[in-house]
Amino acid sequence: MDRFIDDLPPMDLMRSEKMMFVQLIIPVESAQRAVSYLGELGLLQFRDLWLRYERCRFQVKEQDFVVAFNYLNSDKSPFQRTFVNQVKRCGEMSRKLRFFKEQINKAGLQSSVHPVSGPDLDLEELEIQLAEHEHELIETNSNSEKLRQTYNELLEFKMVLQKAGGFLVSSNGHAVAEETELSENVYSMNDYADTASLLEQDIRAGPSNQSGLRFISGIICKSKVLRFERMLFRATRGNMLFNQAPADEEIMDPVEKTIFVVFFSGEQARTKILKICEAFGANCYPVSEDLTKQRQIIREVLSRLSELEATLDAGIRHRNKALTSIGFHLTKWMNMVRREKAVYDTLNMLNFDVTKKCLVGEGWCPIFAKAQIQEVLQRATFDSNSQVGTIFHVMDSMESPPTYFRTNRFTNAFQEIVDAYGVARYQEANPAVYAVITFPFLFAVMFGDWGHGICLLLGALVLIAQERKLSNQKLGSFMEMLFGGRYVLLLMSLFSIYCGLIYNEFFSVPFHIFGGSAYRCRDTTCSDAYTAGLVKYREPYPFGVDPSWRGSRSELPFLNSLKMKMSILLGVTQMNLGIILSYFDARFFGSSLDIRQESEVILYLGARYQFVPQLIFLNSLFGYLSLLIIIKWCTGSQADLYHILLLLLATVAVPWMLFPKPFILRKLHTERFQGRTYGILGTSEMDLEVEPDSARQHHEDFNFSEIFVHQMIHSIEFVLGAVSNTASYLRLWALSLAHSELSTVFYEKVLLLAWGYDNLVIRLVGLAVFAFATAFILLMMETLSAFLHALRLHWVEFQNKFYHGDGYKFRPFSFALINDEED
């Protein structure tokens, strides 16, 4: 273990990793392999040279090269990038792989989660294989669709033959019944009230083959039957008979179907009915009136249906076999294509030099990764059999570097909480180092109950125990957030147990855990405990709140006073920590040998003209108040709330914050313009040649009134914020009191009240209501409320004292960071 710890690279948790700006000149023959190896390493962030160019400081020999390089890219669009065709090919392969995945899921099969070992394929071979598999699947699906359509038509034909045959038998053999059906289905109209319909006359005259009665049979969607029948009635003016029956067998179609037979007379009516059937999407099938022919046709249809079923089953087995074979390699192929696409996307961020033999790239990397990157580039050169190695050299840049904190599973969630407010400026003090302790502790101050803390602890332990399993699964948004913050939940639960022991609350019930109470009743009955109070007879309770305070007349005033004063102490302490961190930031940037930005100069001035007056102002008022609270707790003495000297110091601190910094900045800018002592340190003669106009423009843009107003706003904000932020910490008291009182109400007014009845049902109902209220109100809603309030205290009251949060995150090219859905 000691050797493992010694082998870990050094890291300053307080500040982000030191970064360097590098340039890579990679031979074309090894470029693809070099970028791929860098993706496996994941420690270099490339900069897109097509979108942005920075004025770089090179030697005279290389300056001509850069000018030519920028000129070559000045008139090109993103669609003219070097490797755009390779990216399109990878995108097409990703589309095919998504198609395979959809087909596998549609077939109810499962692809292999872990990549299957097999012969390595290059991109061209994989592209050919994917094209063959796609062509095979598309052809198989097309054939299956045609067979399924034929099968559905034959199945519909069979049902129409069966149902329509019954209608025809009824028409020929039961004239009286048919006449009754006619009178029920044919609508009467005023124009034809005195005359019997043509269909009635035909039926009375005799069979349909003698009277010229004809029919059309088919099948239609059930939802269209009513409109279809109404349209037929209007088109034939009531001279038709419409019979219908539901389809007994399920067709390979989610829509319910209905079989119909329309009896009519005349060729003109037949033409109208066929057009209406076509308009409503009804499928018409011919049915013979001869029963012998009907039976023969039904036998032929059943035979063809049986053959089609066998053919469809064989096709499904063949397709499932092909999909299973693809599924074994699908994960491996998707990873390969995703990586290749990411490599070519990164190569498109590079560009050719003037000789068209090398690719030039720029980017940021941590200083500690320099040796690893150089080793990877050498390995890529060797594996590519390239005669020329990759040139790797460090350059200067006026751009602010990205911010990179190396985190692990434990610290990552706390870093994400801070980054949600804003990414730290490069080398700025990292609030996440302190949030690891202060965030769960402030949460626990508001949530203090060791019974509820144990419930949270069990939930956190379950998530941690299932860590390996859950990390490989796709989770919902809420579950993913909960799993990502499992270690935050662990610390919150532990601190809740600790604060709950201090408050002596277990689901609002006190216990004599650390010995007996220091108080007792005035008599044996304890009848006047709430009115007259208790009597102290021994040393104070060794840890936390004495359980005898529960139910006494002084319980609420005592707990209110304790939690309110404790909130003030915690708030003043954390705000002082923020001001002290601002001093360390100012000292860090001010003592740097290379002050490059005006913001860093301001930080340097802040060490003397901002940190000291802020510290004096805050502690002259609220620091003194906190000291009085501690003195009163320790000695019980009463001191003056206000002190004239401290009020005078607080008054002096305000102009101290306001006036010095703007005037000193104006003086420094004047000296810089006159070429005296102040300037950009570490600047060579070439730098002055490259940027003479920018320095002059910077001086001309300096506006003293704007700087003064900004400083005045900042000073007023701090003065008012010192009061409002201190008051904001009283939320610790308010939420702690609310949580305790809610827990007491649920315990006394629900559980104890139900337990007072000698009825098992009432007791079970009371227990269920208590458990529901505890789980959903105290453990979920109160947890969320305390979490959000702790988040606000860190983002606003703590971090606004020192944290700028205007940096940008280090996003290296890494295969491990590629999203699974990014194709």
N, C-alpha and C positions, 0 to 999 in steps of 0.2 A: 504494500500500500504506500509506504514512504517513497519507494522508487517511482511509483506511478504519479504521485503528487509532484515529485521533483521534475518529472519529465513534462509536466504541463507548462505551456508557454506563459510567461508573466503577463498579468493583466491588472490594470488599475481600475478597480470597481468605481472609483469616484468619477473618473472622466472617461470619455470615449477613447477608442484605440487611435493611436497616431497613424495618420494616413499619408500616402505619398502619391503624387501624380506621375504616371509612367507612360512611356510610349513604346509600342511594340512594332517592329518591322519584320514581318513574317514572310518567308518565301512562299510562293503560290503552292508549290508541291506539298508543303507541310502545313498549310494554313488550316485545312479542315480538321486534321488530327490534333493540331495544337489547340484550337478552340474547344474541341471535344474534351481534351484532357483538362483544360482550364475549367470546363463545366463540371467535371467530376471533382475538381479541387474546390471550386466555389468560393474563391477569395479575390476575384477581380471584377470590378464593375466597369464595363465598357461604356464609352461615351459615343453617342451617335454623331459621327463626323458629317453626316449629310444634313443634319438639322441645325448644327451649331458649331461655330468655330471661334476659338479663343485666340487672342493675340499672344503667341508663345515667344519666349525669349531664347533664341538659338544663337549659335555662332554664325558668322557671316557666310560661311560655306553652306550651312543648312538653311539660311534664310531664303535663298533663291529657291530651294526645294519647296519650302512651305508656300511661298507666293504662287509658284506654279501649281501646287496641289490645290489651293483654294480656287484658283482660276479654273481648273478643270471641272470643279463641282458647282460653279456658280450658276449654270444654266440647265442643270439636270433635275428631273422630277423623281419622286420616290419610286415610280414605276420603271425607272431606268437603272435601278441598282444592279449591282454585278450579279448577284445570286438570286434574282427574283424568279427565274424559271425553276430553280431547285425548290424554292419555297412553294411555288404553285404545285409542283409534283408532290411534295410532302402533304400539302393541303388536300390534293386529290386522293392520295393514299389514306389520309385520315378520314375522308368521307367514306371510302370503301370500308374501312375498319368499323366506323360507326354503323354502316349498313349491316355488316356482319353481326355486330352486337345486338342491333335491333331485331334481326332475324332469329338470333339465338334466344333472346328474351321472349319473342313472340311464340317460338316453338316450345317454350317451357323448359328449355335446357339451361345448363349452367356452364359458364366458361371457367377455365382454371384460374384461380386467383393468383397463384404463384407461377411465375414463368417456368415453362418446361424446357429442360436442357435439350439442345439439339444442335445440328450443324449451323454454324454462323452464316448468315446471308448478308450480302451487301445490298445497298439500296436498289440497284437495278434488278437483281434477282428477286427481291421481295416485291418490287413493282410488277414484275411479270406474273408472279404467283398470285398476287392480289387480283390482277386483271382476269386471270383464268378462273379463279374462284368466283369472282363477281359475275362473269359471263355465265358460268355454270348455274349459279343460284338464280340469276334473272331468267335464264331459259327454263329452269325447273319450275320456278314460280309461275311463269307465263303458261307453261303446259298444264300445271296443276289448276290454274285459274280457268283455263278453257275447259278442262275436264269437269271441274266443279260446276261451271255454268251449264255444260251439257247434262250433268247429273241432275241439277236443279230443274232444268226444263223437262227432262224425262220424268222426274218425280212429280212435277206439276201435272204433266200429261196423264200420268197414272191416276192421280187423285181426281182430275177432271173426268176421266173415263168412268171412274167408279161412281162419282156423285151425279154426273150428267146422265149416266145410264139409268140411275134410279129415277131421275126426273122424267126421262122418256118413257119408262115403263109405266109410271103413274099417269102420264099423258095419254097413252094408248089404251090402258086397261081400266082406268077409273075415271070416266068422264064426269060423273057427278061430283066426285071429290075435287076434280080439276076445276069444275065450274065454281065450286065454293071458294077454292083458292083464288080464282080469278076475281071474284067479287071482293075479296079482301085486299088484293094487291093493286087492282086497277083503280085509279082515282077518278071520281066523277067530276065532270065539268058542266057548266051551265049550257054551253053550246051543244053538248051532246046528251042532254038529260033525257030527251024523248026517244033516243035511238040506241039500241043495243050495240055494243062495240063489235068490231069486225072479228076479234079473237073469240068472243062469245058465240057468234054465229058459226064460226069454223068448228068450234068444239061441239056445238049442238048438231052440226051437220055430219060429223063423223070423225074418223081418225085423221091425223095430220097429213098423212101421205095422200089422202083423198081430197082434203079441203085446201091444199096448197100452203099449209102452215109450215113455217121454217124456223130454225133456231140457230143461235150462235152461243158457244160455250167457251169459258176461259177462267182466268184467275186474276184477282186484283187485290191491292192492299186493303186491309180491313178499314182503315181510316178514311178511304175514299168511297166506300160503298154507298153511303147515303147520297152524296152529291152525284155519283155516277148514275144511280137509279133515277134521281130527279131529272137529270139531263136526258136520259133515255126516254122518260115519260113525255117530256116537252117536245123532243125531236120527233117522236112517233105519234104525238097527239093522243096519247093514252092507248094506242093500238099495239100493245105489247104485254107480255107476261114475264115478270122478272122473278126468278127463283134463285136463292142463294143458300150456301151451306159452309160452315167453317172448315178450314183445312185440318184434317185429323193428324197428319204427320208433320214433323218439324222440317222445314226446308232450311238449307244452309244460308239463311238470311235472317237478320234480326227483326224484320218487319213481319207482322202477322198478316196472313193472306186469307182471302175468302173466295170460294168457287161460286161461279154464277152461270145460269143458263137463261138466255133471253129468247122468248118465242115471239115471232112476228110474221108478217105476211107482206110479200112484195119486194122487188129488187131495190127500189128506191129506199125503203126502210133499211134494207141490209147495208147499203152503202153508208147511210147515216150512222148506223150502229157501229160499223167497223171504224169509221173516222173518230167517233167518240171513244171507242176502246183505245185507239192509238193515242188520243189526246190525254187520256187518264193513265196511260202506261199499263194497261191491262194486256195480258198475254192470252191470245185466243188459240184454241186447239180444236181440230176437227174431230167430231164424234159420230160414228155411224149409228143409224137407227137399228141396224141388224145386230141382234144380241150375239149371234155366232161370231160375226166379225169383231165385235167389241171384245169378246173373250180372247180371240186370237191376238188382237193388238195388245191387250193387257199382258198376255204371256210373253210376247216379244219385248214389251217395255220392261217387264220384270227381269228378263234375261239380260238385257243391255244394262240395266241398273246393277245387277250383280257383277257383270264384267267391269263396269266403271268403278264400283266400290273396290274391287281387287286392284285395279290399276291405280286408283287414288292412294290406297294403302301402301302399295309398292313405291309410289312417288314420294310419299311422306317419309317412309323408311329411308329411302335414298337421300332425301334432303337432310333428314336428321343425322344420318351418318356423315354427310359432308360437313354439316354445321358442328358436329361433335369434334371432327378432325380439326376444323378451324379453331374451335374453342380451346383446344389444348395449347395452341400457340398464340391466341389472340392477345393476351396480356403482354407477352414478349414482343410481339409485332407492334402493338400500340406504344409501348415504351421506346422501342427503337425509332419509330416514325416521329414520336414526340421529341425525342432527343435530336434527331437529325434536323427537324424543322427548327428547333431552338438554335442549333449550331448555325444553320444558314441564315436565320434571322440575325444572329450576332455577327456573322460575316458580312451581312449587308450594312452593318454599322461601321465597318472598316472600308477602306478604299485603296485603290491602286496608287502607287507612286508614279512618277513621270515615265519610268522605264517599263511599266506594266509587268514587272517580274516579282514585285513584292506587294504585300498588303500592309497598310499602315493603320495602326489602331492606337487609341488613347484611352486611359481610364484611371480609376482609383483603386488602390489596394492597401491593406494594412502594412505597416513597416515590418511587422514580424513575419509576414507571408512572402517577403522578397525571395528568400532562399528556396522556398517551396515552389514558387512560380518559375524561377529560373530552372530548377530541376525538372519540372514538368515540361517546359519548353525544350530542354535538351533531350528529354526522352522522346518527344514528338518528332524532333529532327532525326533522331536515330531510327525510330520506327518507320519513318517515311523515306529513308535512304536519301535524304536531301544532302547536297554537297555544301549548302550554306546554312548556317545556324540562324536562329532568331535573335535579333538585336533587341535588348531590353535595357532601357536607361531611364533614369529619373529626371523629371523636368520640374521647373518652377511653374506655379500657376497662381494668378490673382484671384481665382475662384475659390470660394470657401469649400473645404472638403466635406464629404458626407460624414454622417455620424454612425458609428458602429460600436455597439455593445455586445460582447460575447455573453450570451445567456445560456441557461440550461433549463430543464423542465421545471425546476422550482422557481427560478427568478424570472422566467419569460413572462408569466402572467402579470407580475408587478411592473415589468418594463412596458408591457402593452397598455396598462392602466395609465402610465405617465405619457406614453406616446399618443394616446387618444386625445390628450389635451394639446400636444404639440411635440414634435421631435426636437430633442435638445440640439442647441447650437454646437458646432464642432468644439470639443474639449470643454464644454460647459459642465458645471457640476450636475451630477445625475441624481434627481430626486428619488429614483427607484431604489437606491441603496438604503435610504431611510424609510421609504414606504413599506419595505418588507416587514418592518416592525410597527411603525406608527399607524399604518392603514388598518391592519387587523386589530390593533389595540384600541384605536378610537371607535371602531365598529363595536368592539366588545364593551366599551364604556356605555354605549347606548343599548346594548343587547344583553347586559350582564344577567345571566341566570344559568347556573351550572347544569340544571336539568335540560333546558333548551340547548345549551352548548354540547351536551352529550349526544343529543339527537343530530345536531349538525356534524359532530365528529364521526358518528356512525355512517352518515351519508358520504362524508369525505373519504373515509377509509374504504367504503365500497367502490367508489370511483377510482381510488388509487390501486386497489387490489385488482380491478378489471382494466387497468391501464393498457396493458399490452393488447388485450382483445378489442377494447373500444377504439384504440388509436388506429386500427386497421379497418374500421367500419365507417360508413357514411352515416352521420348523425344529423338530427334536425337542428335547426338554428338554436333553440333553447338548450337542448342537450349538449350541443357542441360548445356553447358558451359555458355551461356548467362544468363540462369535462375539462375545458381549457383552464378554468379557475379552480381546479381541485385542490391545489396546494394553498391558494388563497383561502379557500373554504376551510382547509385544515387548520391554518393558523388562526382564522377567525373563531373557529370552534374552541381551540385551546385557550385563547385569550378570553373567550366568553365564559369558559369554565372558571378561569382565574378570577375574573371580575365578579362572576356569580358567587364564588366563595367569599369574596370581599363583601358583597352586598348580603351574603347569607340568604340566598334565594334559590330554592329548588322547586320549580313550577310555582313560585311565590311563597313556598312554605319554608320557614327557617328551621335549621337543625343545630343541635349542640355538638358540632363536629370537633371543635378544638377545646373542649372542656366545658365547665359549667358557667352559667351566667354570673355577671358581677352584680346583678340586682335581684331583689326578691320582694314579695308582697308584704304589706303592712300586717296582714293577718293570714290565717290559714285558708280563709275562704277566697281571697283575692277578689272580693266583690268590688273594691274601690280602686282596682288597678288602673282603670281608664280615667276615673275622675280625680282621685287624689295622687296617683302616680306610684312609682316603685321606690324602694330604698336601696342605695348602694351599700354593699357590705363586704366586698372583696376587691381584689385588683381587677383592672379592666380585662375584657375579653381579649385573649391573646392575638387573634387574627380576624379581621373583618368586623362587621356590625354585630353587636350583641343580639342574640335571638330574642331577648326580652323586650326589645324595642317594638317588636311586632304586637299590635293590639293595644299599645299604651297610648296615652293621650298626647304624648310628644312625638309619636312616630313620624307623622308627616312633616312637621316643622324641622325635626332633626335630619331626616333624609333629604329634604329640600335644601337645607343649609349645607349639608355635606356635599351633595352632588353639584350644587351651583358653584361653590367655592373650588371644588376639584376641577370643574370645567374651566374656570378662569385660569387656574394654575397650569393646566395642560395647554390652553390656548396661548398664554404668554410665553411658555417655554418653547412651543413649536414656532411661534413667530420670531422669537429671538434666534432660534436655529436658522430660520430662513435668512435673517439679516446677516448672521455670521457667515453663512455660505456665500452671500453676495460679496463679503469682504474677501473670502478666499478666491472667488472668481476674479475680482478686480486685481488681487495680488498676482494670481497666476498669469493673467493676460498682460499685466503691466510689467512683470519681470521677464517676459519673453524677449528673446533676442531679436525677434523679427515681428515688430508691430506693423501690420499691413492695412488694417481697416480702421476707419474712424470710430466705429462702434467699440473696438477694442481700446482705443484711446480713452473713450468715455468711461469704459469700465475701469481703466487705470485711475482716472480722476475720481471715480466713485469710491475708491478705497479711503480717501481722506475727506472728501467733501460730500459724501453720501452715507457711507456706513456709520461714521462716528455720530453725526447729528441724528440719524434715524435711531440708533441704539440709545442715545441719550433721551430722545423724545419718548420712545416707547416705554422705557424703564423708569423715567421720571414720573410717569403717570401710573401705568398698569404694572410695571415691575415692582414699584413701591407698594402697590395694593396687594400683590401676591406675597410680598415679604410680610406685610401685616397679617395676612391670613395664616401664614406658617407660624409667626410669633404667637398669634392668639391660640392656635392649636397646641403649641408646645408649652406655653406659660400661662395662657389665659389672661394676659394683660391687655388693656385697652390703650391703643396708641392713636395719635391724631391721623385722621384720614388724609389730610392734605398738609404738605410741608412747603413753606414759602420758597426755600432754596430750590427744591425740585420743580416747582412751578416756574421759577425764573429760568432754570436750565431748559425746560421744555419750550419756553417762549423764545429763548436764544437759538434753539436748534432749528426753528423754522426758517429764519433768514440765512442760517448757515447752509441749509439744504438748497436754498433758492438762488443766491447771488454768485458764489465763487465759480461754479462750474461754467456758466456761459461766458464770463469774462476771461477765464483762463483759456477756454477753447478759442475765443477770438484772438487772443495773444499768440497762441500756438499756430493758428492758421496764418497770421500775419508774418511770423518768423519763417514759416515754411515758404511762403511766397517770396520773401526776400532772400532766400537761400541761406538762412542762418542755421541755428542749432537743430531745428526740428525738421524732420523729413521722414521718408519711408526708409527705415533702416534696412540694411542689406541690399541696397539698390546699387547696381553697377552702372558704369558709364553707358553701357548699351541700353539699360532700362530707361535712362534719361533721354536717350535718343528715340526710343520706341514710343514713350508716353509723355512727351513734353506738353502736348495740347491738353491731355486729360488732366494733368496736374493743374494747369492754368484754369481749365474749365471748372475743376473742383473748387478752386479758390473763388472764382467768380460766382459760383452757386452758393457759397457760404452766406447764410442770412442770419445775422445776429438776433434780430427780433423774433424770427421763427424759433431759434434755439432757446431764447429766453422764455418765450411763451410755453414751449414744450417742457422746459424745466419747471416753470411755475405750475403747470398742470400736474406734473409728476409730484411735486412737493405737496400741493393741495390734496392730491389723491392719497398720498401716504398719510397725511395728517388725519383726514377724514376716515381713511381706511383703518388706521390704528384703533379708532373708536368702534367703527362698525364691525371690523374683523373680530375684535375682542368680544363684542356682543354676540357675534355669530357663533362663537364657541359655546354659548349657552344652550345651543341645540343639543349638546351632549347631555345636559341636565334634563331638558324637556323630554327628549325621546327615552331616556332611561326611566324617568318617572312614568311616562305613558306606558312603556312596556311593562313595568312593574304593576301598575294599577290595572291594566288589562288582564294580566295574568292572575291577579288577585280576584278580579270580578269573575272570571271564568271558573276559578277554583271554588270560591265561596258561594256564588250565586247559581252555579250550574251543578258542579260535582257534589259539594257538600249538601246542597239543597235536595238533590235527588237521592243522595244516600240517607237522608233523614226519613224517607218513607220506607216502610216495611213491605215493599213490593218489588219483586225481582224485575218486572218489566220496566218500571219507572227508573230503577237503578241502572239497568242496561241502556235505556234511552239517555239518561243523564251522562253516563260514561261515554256513549257514542258522540253526543253533542260536545262534550269536553274535549274528546280526542280530535274531532273535526275542527273545532275552534283553535286548538293548539297547533294542529298541523297546517291549516290554511291561513290563519290570521297571524299567529305568533311566529310560526316557523317560516312561512313564505312571505306574507306581506310585510311583517315587521323586519325580516331579514333584508328584503329589498329596500325598505325605507332606510334602515340604518346604513346599508351599503351605499346608497346614493348620497346620504348626508356626509358620510366619511369621505366619499369621493369629492364632494364640494369643498370640504375643509382642506383637502390636499391641493386641489386645483386652484382655488381662489385664495384662501387665507394663508396657506403655506408657500405655494410656488410663486405667487406674485411678488414675493420679497426678493427673489433672486433669479428666477427662471424665465428665460426669454422664449424658448420653445419655437424658434423660427428656423431651425435647421432642416435638413432633409436626410432621410434614412439611407444607409448604405445598402444597395440592392445588387449584390454580385450576380454574375451569370453562373447559375448553379442548377444542375439537374435535379437536385433534391428539392428545390423550391418551385419546380414546374408544377403547375396545377394539373390534376388528373383530367380536368375537363377542358384544358387548353389544348386544342388541336390545331 
